[in-house]
Amino acid sequence: MSHASLDTVDNAAKTPDVEQPWKELGLKEDEYARVREILGRRPTGAELAMYSVMWSEHCSYKSSKVHLRQFGAKVPKNDAMLVGIGENAGVVDVGEGYAVTFKVESHNHPSYVEPYQGAATGVGGIVRDIIAMGARPVAVVDPLRMGAADHPDTKRVLPGVVAGIGGYGNSLGLPNIGGELVFDACYQGNPLVNAGAIGVMRHEDIHLAKASGSGNKIILYGARTGGDGIGGASILASETFDATKPSKRPAVQVGDPFQEKLLIECTLEAFAEKLVVGIQDLGAAGLSCATSELASNGSGGMRVELDDVPLRDSTLSPEEILMSESQERMCAVVEEAKVERFLAICEKWDVIATVVGEVTDGDRLEIFWHGEKIVDVDPRTVAHEGPVYERPYARPDWQDALQADDAARLPRPADAQELRAQVLKLVSSPNQASKAWVTDQYDRFVQGNTVLAQPEDTGMVRINEETGLGVALANDGNGRFAKLDPYTGAQLALAEAYRNVAASGARPLAVSDCLNFGSPEDPAVMWQFAEAVRGIADGCLQLGTPVTGGNVSLYNQTGEAAIHPTPVVSVLGVIDDVARRTPMAFAEDGQLLYLLGDTREEFGGSAWSQAIHDHLGGLPPAVDLDREKLLGEILVSASRDGMIDAAHDLSDGGLIQAVTESCLRGGNGARLIVPDGLDAFTFLFSESAGRAVVSVPRSEEMRFTDMCKVRGLPATRIGVVDGDVIEVQGEFTLPLEELRSVHEGAIPALFA
């Protein structure tokens, strides 16, 4: 943009009738009118760019805010909560003076457009959120949802996404300890790439995103600003995909993990020397977000000289500089006396750093270009006072018919031979098969602190070598359950993640979530969203686990076809000594197998109904959160006191899936006996919640069963670890080698 045609604040006041591209930038007509009302004039081009990205669905949560308030209103903070909703990531106290920050975010739309860079920059972005809190990142996770496993486009998207996650995370030297991979045709045009990270710090090292102290300098450091990702995550994730609108598929950001590694070390060294007053990473909405959020959260105003921003492309207009989502950039607020030292640390790590502005006495965010003022706004109106929509929502008219189409009526195996065949078909189906083809592309053990990683129930890392203190993280979600009943489905995701953490021996402590849904402009989708949020809030209240933060991803929809409602819930747990963790492998012959919890005829949305009949209908399993809490307490106590040697939660695929995974993991078979009152089919395939299978040393049997009896948890002896086959007495025998061949061969056959 030439100097002569620069759209300054003065010019905007004098030319109220200039046509502006508010619609192309994703603003609605009434939103544009509101911007004019706030400013008392039309916005400049630069101001319009800032409001459009910051008021996008992705950045402002304008359709979801009214429902998300329940997380603050309903769910009490426990003593462990140090930083809650509203910051870059939540922070909890895990003991011994350590604090842990964790969060999961979506990078769904960019990953469909450009799978490698979309997924890679998703990892980079979540890691910067963790650094911005003052923590050293110690691990990443990646819950994924893809289209049908045999669809040609899945062969384009999945390998690219996996290579992007591995390429970025492995280069950063961060272990990938957990996640999921689910295939379903509903994700065909809208795959879900959710990326999570965990970071560790001392209590006194927590940093927040605020610009305070008049005269303090604003330093932009990291990569140069380029034209990649302009309006990328922010606008791309605020629209449904529509092939007729190429403008809705803007450039996907490009990542450089080696630059990010330098950024991590440089930032942590600056933190260690107490050089930073406030800090913000540059992710979605780039410099627009960093400047407005820092100023809005602080006690003064801010003046920024946009000419001083280091560029990769000298032709960028000020609007493009403000909207660019170039990766590996951070913004720090530094006292004037410490600027020299901060810049010296950046130089040491070969990180470009530039003073681009300062904190002012006023309450305005002012941005200058070529000496002319192009932005003059109240930063709160950009960052925190955007539109709030109470979108209409209504239970869809097809919900009753879906729930009435009961999976219990599907044909069941006629004899033992058919039962055996269905077990093989289930464990080799894409969703139940081994995901080693994916996880083997990730480094799970770099840094040497990983004690549990995929395919275990939870990822676990040691954070103190002296004491063995560790944290565990599990991510779970089941879009099929949520489609049948979003309230119950969301609670089942919470319950499963809680159960997975407890099964490893860690005590569940706090929750984060990533809520993936279709278009909020569809009342049926908004109903699903409202119900899921209500379910998680009510569930966290009952379990006593606070929600520390999260992410909402809407518009996961192509035309009229929305994805299944997919709330992904992450539960963080703490374990006093990782040496006492419980793995899932049945590792010792002669140990006794116990089924904990109640098994009922619950097949709605089950893996069996999908793998055998390609059916979705009925009601999901019932949720009993008091039972989940009791089961969790017993699993943690039994682990701590050495009463169990292995544990595996029962979820997708029921008992036979869990036993197959534990047998293959440990290289030992199992002889199973169908308990009285159950038929073999229900025993093997039911997906009743609140259950786990454990292996108990014979010397501990009485102590373990007494504990379960006193606490009122059903514990049924169902067999013994033995041999090299899985035998269901009176029904069939399956050699482990046959199971291993079909379980581990399915995904490579599709993608290798």
N, C-alpha and C positions, 0 to 999 in steps of 0.2 A: 504494500500500500504506500503510495507516495506521500511525502510530507504534506503536499498541497491538499490531498483528499482525506487527510486524517480526520476521523470523526471524534472530535473532542467533546468534553462536557459542555463547554460554552456553545459549541456548534449545535449540540443536541437540544439545548434550551432554545436556540433561535430557529430551529427547523423542525417543528413538531410533526409535520405531515410527511416526512420522508418514509417511503415504504421500507419495511424491515422484514428479513426472512425468518420471523419467529416460528412459523409453521414448519419450515424445513429443519429447524433446530429442535423440533420436538415439543414446543410449547403449544398449549391450547389457547384459543382466543381470549378466554377470560383470565388465563394466567398472564398473558402479555399485557392485558388491561391492568392487572394488579401490579405488575412491575412499574408501569407508567404512574399508577397511583402512588406507589411507595416513593418513587423518585420525584414526583411532582413535575415530570417531563418525560419525553421518550428516552429510552436508554441509548447510550452510545453502542456502537457495534461490539466493543469489548465488554461492556456491561451486559448486553444481550447474550453474548457467548457464556459469560459466567452464570447468569441466572438459568440459562437453558440447561447447562450440564448439572448445576447444583440442585435444580428443581426436578431433575429427571427422577423416574421411579427408583433407579438403582442407588442414587445418592440421597434422596430426600425421604424415601419410605412413605410417600404421600398417601398411598392406598392402604398401607398396612399399619401405620402408626396407631390408629384408633384401637386396633386389636392388640398390638404389641404392648400397649400400656399395662395389660394384665400381668405381664412378667414382673413389673415393678410393684403393682398394686396387690397382687395375690400372694406372690412368693416371697416369704421372709428371707432376708439375708442371714446367713449363719455366721458364726464367729470367724469362719475362715475367709470370708469375702473381704478383699482389700480394695478392689476397684470393680465397679459393676458396669451396667449398660450405659452406653454413651461415649465410651473411650474407644481407642483403636482395638483393644482386646480386654477381656476381663482378667483379673488377677486374684489368685487365692493363696492363702497361707498354708503351706504343707508341713510346717514344723521346722525346728532347728535353725530358724532365722531365714529359711528359704521361702521365696514366693514363686509361683508358677503362673504363667499367662498362656492362654490357649484360645484358639478361635478357628472356625471353619467358614470359608467364603466360597461363592460360586464364580466360575468363569465359563459358564455354559455356552452362551452365544458365540463368543470369540473362538471357542474350541470346535464348534461346528464349521465355522467359516475357514479356519486355518488350524487344524488339530494340533500340530506340534507347538507352534508359538502360543496358541490360545492356552494350552495346558501348562506350558513352561512358565508363561508370565503369570498364570494363576498361582503357581508355587512361589514365584518371586514376590508377588504382591502380598501374600499372606505372611511370608517371612519378614517383610518390611514392617507390617503391622506389629509383629512380635518385637522387632528391634526397637520400634518407636516407643514401646512401653518401658524400655530400659533393660530388656532381657537378652541373654544369649540364646538363639534358637538351638534346640537339641534334637528335634525330630520333626518329621512331616508325615501326614496321612493323606489318603486320596479316595474318598467315596465316589464311585463312577456309576453312571447309568447309561447304557447304550441301546440302540435299536435291536431288532431281531438279530440273533447271532449269525444266521445264515444269509442276511441281506447284504447285497454287494456294497452298499454305502458304509455298513458297519466295518467292512474290511478296509475302508479308507480311513474312517474316523478313529477306531480303537488303536490300531498300531501307531498312528501319529500321536495320539494323546499319551499313550504309554511311553513312547520315546521322548516326548516333551517333558513329562513328569520326571522320568529317569535322568534325562540329559541335564535338566536344571538342578534337581535335588542332589544327584550324584556329584555334580561339579562343585556344588556348595559344600560337599562333605557332610550332608545331613542324612541320617538313616531314615528310610521310609518304613515305618513300623506297623501301619495298619490301613484299613480302608475296606472298600467293597467293590465288587463288579457285578452288576445286575443287567441282564438283557431283557428287553420287552419291546414289542413293536410300537408301543405308545411313545417311546423316546426316539423314534426313527429320524424325525426332522429336528428334534431338540434333545440331543444327548446332554446329560448332566455331568459336568466336571466340577466337583467340589474339592477344594484343597484346604487342608488344615495344618496347623503347626503348633508346637509347644515350645515355650521358652522358659529359662530359669534365671532368677536373679536373687539378690539379697533384698530384704524388705526396704532398706534405705535407698535402693537404687531405682525405685519405681519413678518413671517419668510420665508426664501428661502433655497433651497437645494444647498448650496455651502460650500466648505471646504477652508477657507482662514486663513492666519496667521501661519507662520512657527513655529513649536513647539507646536501648539495646538493639543490636544489629540482627537483621534477618539474613541468614546465609543459606544459599542454595548450593547443595553439593552432590556429587555423583556424576552421572552421565550427562552429556550435553542434551539439549532439548531438540527433538526432531519432529518431523511431520507424521510419524507413525502413531496410530491409535487415536487420532483426533476424534473426539466424541465416541471413542471405542467402547469401553465397558459401560460408560454412563448412558449413552443414547442407544447403543446396540441392545442393551439389556432392558430397555424401556419400551420396546415395540415387539409385536409378533412378527415372525418372519413372513415376508410377502415377496414372492419372486418378481413382482412388477416394480418393486421399489429398490433399486440398487443403492440408493442413498442410505437405506437402513442397514447396509452391510459395509460400514466404514472399515478403514485399515485396522487390522489387528496389531496390537503392540508387539514389538520384537525384543526378546530378552537376551541378556548377556550375564550368565551366572558368575563369571569370573570377576566382572565389574561389581556384582552384588556382594561377592565374598570380601572384596576390598572395602566396600561400603560398611559391611557388618563390623569388620575389625576396626576400621577408622572410627565408627560411631561408638563402639564399646570403649575404645581408648579415651575418647572425649568424655564419655560418661564417667569413667574411672577417675579422671582428673577434675570432675565437677565443673565442666566448662559450659554445660547446656542448661538454659532456663526452661525452654519448652521445645518440643520437637514434633514433627508430623511427616509421615511418609507421603510421597506423591504417587497415588494410585489412580483410581477412577476420578475424572475431572481435574487431574493434574494440579497445576499451579493455582487454578481457580479454587480448588478444594483446600489446598494447603494454606493459602493466604487467608481466605475467609474464615476457615475453622480456627486457625491460630488466633486471629484477631478477635473473633466472636467469643472464644473461650477465655480470652485474656482481659486485662483491666484497662487497656487503652485502645488507641487506633493503630494504623499501620500505613506507612508510605513505602511504595515499591517502585523502583526504577527498572522498567521492563527491558530497556536497552542493555542492561548489564547481565541479562540471562545468557549464559553460554549456549550457542546454537550449533547444531549440526548442519542446518540449512538456513542460509542468510536471507532467503526470500520469504520466510514465514512472516505473516501479518501478526499484529498484536493479538488479535482474536485467536489465531492458531496457536500462538505461544501459550496463551491462557488455557486453551482446551487440550493441548497435546497430552497424551498419556504415555509419553516415552518412559521407559522403565529405569530402575536403578537410580532414583533421585530421592533426596530427603531435604527437608527444610528445617533449620535449627534457629532458635533464638539465643543469642550469645551476648553477654555483657561486653561493653566496648573494651574494657581492660583485658578481656580474655580472647578477643578476636584473633590476635596475632598467634597465640598458642594453638587455637583451634585450626587456623589455616595451616600452621606448621605440621600438625598431625595429619591433615588431609594430604599435604604434599608428601609426607613420609609414605603414605599408603597409595600414592599416585592417584589420588581422587581430586578431580577438579572442584574447587570451591570458590564461590564468589559472593561478596556482600551485595545483596540486591535491594536492601531497604532497611528501615528501622521502625521500632515501636514509637508511636507518638502520644502526646498528651490527650489528644481528642478521642472521638468515638467513631471515626470514619476510616474506611479502607480506601486509600487513594493510590492510584496506579498511574505512572507517567510514562510517556513514550516520546522520544525526541524532545524532551522538555515540556511537552503538552500534557495536561491532565485528561486521561481517557476513561478513568473509573473514579467515581466518588459515591460510595454507597455505605450504608450502615451494614457492617459485615453480618450481623445477626439475621438480617432479612435474606441474605444469600445462603448462609449455612444452616440456620436453625428455624427460620420462620417462613418456610416455604408453604405451599398449599397443603391442606389436610383434607382428604376426601373420606366421607362416610359413604362408600360405594354401596349401592343396593345389593343385597344378597338374598338368595332364596334356595331352599332345598330343591334340587332338580326333580322334574317330574318322572325321570327314569330311575330314580333311586329305589323306589319300592319294588319295581320289577326285578332290578338287579339283585336286591337282597332276597327276593322270593325264589330266585333261581338257585336253589340250595345244592351245594356240592355234595351233601350227604346222599343225594339221589343218584349220583353218578355210579355206573357199573363198577363193582369191586372184583378183585381177582376171584376166579371160580374155584381154584385149587392151589395146592402148595407150589406147583410148578409155575403157575401164572404169578403167584406172589413173589417168587424168586426173580422172575423175569422183570417184574415191575420195580423191584429193588435195584436191579442193574440199570434199568432205564432211568430211574430217578437219579442215582449217584453219578450217571454219565451225562445228564441233561446239562445244558450250558450254565444254568444258574447254580447247580449243585456240584458240578465238576471242579476239580482242582484248578486254582487260578495261578499255579506256579509259573506258567508261561508268562504271565504279567509280572508277578512279584520277583521273579528271578532277574528281571531287567532293572530292578532297583537295588541299591546297596542298602541292606537292612542293618548292617553291623558296624559301619564306619563310626569312628570315635570310641568304639569299644565299650559302650555303656548300655547297649541293647540287651535286655535279658529275655524278652518275649517279642516276637514279631509274627507277621502272617506266616502260616494260616492259624495262629493261635487266636483264642477268643478276644484277646486284647493285646495292644502293643504296650510294652513296659520298658522304661529306661531308668537306670540308676542315676541319681543326681548327687549323691555324696559317697565317695569311695570308702571313706572311713567307717561310716555307720551303716551303709547299705540302703539309706533312704531312697525311695523311688516313687515314680508316678506311672499310672496306667491310663490309657485312653482307648475307648471303644466308640465306634461310629456305627449307627444302625438306622435303617429306614426300610419300610415295606410299602411301596406304592400300591400294591394290590390290596392289602388290608385297608389302606387309607381310602381307596376308591370305594370299597364296600361300606365303610363307615369312617369318615375322617377323624372324628373325635377319638374313637377307640383305636384306630390305626396309628394316630400320633402317640397315644399312650403306650401302645405295643412297641413302638420304636424306642421310646424312653425306657420302658421296662427291659427291653432286650439289651440295650447299651448298659444299663445299670447292672443287669444280671451278668453280662460278659465281664465287666470290671470286677465284680464280686467273685466270679468263678476263678479269676487269676489270683485271688487272695488280697486284692486291694480294696480299700474302703471307699465307696463312691462319695464324692465331695461336692461336685458342681457340674453344671450343664451349660453347653453352648449348642446352638442349632443352626441349620441351614435349610430354609423353607423354600422349596422349589414348587412353583405352581404355574398354571396357565394365565390367561389374561384377566386382570382384575376388573375389566369392563364387562365380563360375563358374570351375571349374578350367581350362576351355579358354581363357578370357580371361587368367587368371593365367599360363598357359603362354606365350601371345602376349607378355604384358608381360615375363616373365622372359627370353624369347628376344631381344626387342628391346633390352632393357637390356644383355644380354650382347653383342649385336651392336655397339651403340654403344661400349661399353667396350673391346672387342677392337679395334674400328676406330680409336678415338682413340689407343690404345696404338701401333698400327702407323703411324698418320700423325704421331704426336708432338704431337697437339693436346689439351691438358688440358681437362677439363670444369669450367667455373667455377661451375656451378649450373644450376638448371632448375626445372621445375614438373611435377607429375603431376596429371592430371585423370582420375578413374575414375568409374564409374557412368554413362558415356555410353551409356545403354541404355534402351529402352522395352520393358517386359515382358521377353520372352525375346530380343528382337532387339538385339544389340550392334552398334555401329559397326564398320567395319573398324579393326583396330589402326592407329593413326595417330601414330607418333612424328614430330614436327616438329623438325628439327635446324637450329640457327642457327650459322653459322660467321662469326666476326669476323676480318677481315684488316686489315693495315696497308700503306700505300703511302707511300714517302718523298716523292713529289711527285705530286699529283693531275693535274698537267699531262701526265704520262706515262701516264695511264689508257688502257685500251682499251675503246672503245664497241663495240656490236654491229652498228652500221649499216654496210652496204657502201656507202661514200660516193664511191668514185672508179672511174670506168670504166677498164678495162684491167688492174685488179689481179687477181692469180691467187688462185684458191680452193684451199686445201689441207684435206683431211680428215685429222685426227690420230687415231691409234688404230686398233683392229681392229674390223671390222664382221662380225657373225655373224648367223645366223638366230635371233634372240631376240625373240619376240612375246608371251610370257606376261605378262598384265597390261598390255599395251601400249595406247597411245592408239588405235592402229589397231583392235585387237580390240574396244575399247569403242565407238568411234565408228561402225565399219562393222558389227559383229556383235553389239554389246551382250553381250559374252562376257567372263567372268573365269575363267581356269583355266590350268594348266600351271605352269611354274617362272619366276620373275622372271629378268632378266638376271644373268649371273655378275658377281661383284665381284672386282676385282684392285686392292687398295689400293696396292701398290707401283707399279702403272701409273698410278693416280690421282696419286700423289705426283710421279712423273716428269713426267706431263703438266702438273701444276701448276707445277713448276719451270721447264719450257720456256715455258709461257704467261707467267709472270712475267718471265723473262729476255728473251723476245722483245718484251714490252711496254716494259720498261725501256730496251732497246737500240734501239728504233725499227724492229724487223724486221717487225712486223705493224701493220696499221691498224685491223683489226676482228677480234673473236673472239666466238663464241657457243658455249656448251656444247650438246652433243646429249643430250637427255633425252626428255621426253614428246613423242611424235610423230616422233621420229627426225630424220634429215637434212632432209627436205622441210619440216618445221615450222620448223626453225632457219633454213634458207635463206629461206623465205617471210618470217619475221619480220625478218631482217637486210636483205632487199631492200626491204620496205615501209618499214622505219625509215629507210633511206638514200635511197629513191626511185630506186634503180637495179636493173636486172634482172640475171640471171645465166644463162650457158650452161653446162650441166652435162653431163659425160660419165660414163657408167657404167663404173667401173673393171673391168679384166679380173678374172675369177673371181667376179664378183657379178652377180646378175640385177637388173633395174631395181627390182622390188618390194622386195627385201631392202635394196638400196642406199638407197631412199627412206624406208622405214618401220621398219627395224630399230631397236630401242632398246638396243643394246649399250652398256654403260657405258664410262667412261674415254675419251670421244671429244669432240672439238671441231672446229668449222670456222673457219678463219681466212682473212683476205684479206691477201695479201703483195704489197707494191710490187715491180715487176719488178726494180728495182735491188737488192732485198734477197733475191731468191729463193735465190741460191747460198749466201749466209751462213746463211739460215734452214734450208734443207734439210741443209746440212753439220752444223749444230748438232743437228738431229733424228737424223741418221745416227750421229754420234759417240755420242749419248746412248742410242741404241737405241729411239727412238720411231718407229713407222711413220707416215710422212707421204706421202699420196697426192694428187697434183694431180688435181682433179676438175672444173676449169672456170675460168671467168673472169667478172668483173663486167662486164656489158655490156647496153646497151639498156634496154627497158622491158617485157621479158617474162622469165618463167622458162622456159627451154627445156631439156628433157631430151633430148639428141640421140638421134634414132631412135625417140622415144616420143611426146612431145606438147609443145605450147607453151601457156603460160598467161599472158595479159596481166596486168601488175601491177594494172591498174584492176579487172579481174574478181576477182582475189584480194583486193584491198583491200575491195571491195564486200561480199563474203561474210564476210571475216574480221572486219571492223569493224562489220558490220550485225547480227550474230547476237544479241549480248547486248542492245542497245537494242530489238530486235524483241521480246524476251521481257519486258523490264522497264521500258522507257522509257514 
